[in-house]
Structures are given as C-alpha cells and as structure tokens.
Amino acid sequence: MSNIVLAQAAEAAGNINPGLAAIGYGLGAIGPGIGVGLIFAAVINGTARQPEAQGKLQGIAFSTFVLTEVLALIGIVIYFLASGA
C-alpha cells in the first residue's frame, strides 16, 4: 500500500512548476536562517554571561550550525529534483 502512495507522490513531483519549486525552497530556507541566528545569539548571550565557557559554546555552536545548514542543503537538492533542472 505504501509503495503505491510513494509511486503516486513521485509521479506528481515530476509535474511541479519550477517557479513553484523555487518559492518552496525560499520558504524552506527561512527555517535554517532563523535557526542560525538563534544559535549564534545564544552563543553571544552565553559568552557575555560566562566568558570562560566561550570555547565550549563555540564548539557546540559550530556543530549545530553545520546540522542546520545541512537542512538548507537538503532543501536545495529537493528543489533541483522537483524543478527537473
């Protein structure tokens, strides 16, 4: 049953207008952009409160930054798949 649903979704994905795919990616890129802003705002706030924890906070920040940016990269891959470019 789920194979039929996936096949129908894959067939429908081939008929997406490239303009709509670009709008979808633009909306999908808002989340990682907000996430990166919140990550580094928290690092600045934490460093202001405890300057001795700066090294640990930056390490955590860069690893979560990478995870957040991977979401944006997945979004652009899906955009290219949906637009057929």
NORVENKA-V627589 format. One record per helix or strand of 2 or more residues. SS is the DSSP state (hx for helix, st for strand). FROM is the first residue (numbers start at 0). TO is the last residue. If there is no record, write none. Layout:
SS_FROM_TO + SS_FROM_TO
This chain:
hx_1_12 + hx_17_48 + hx_50_82
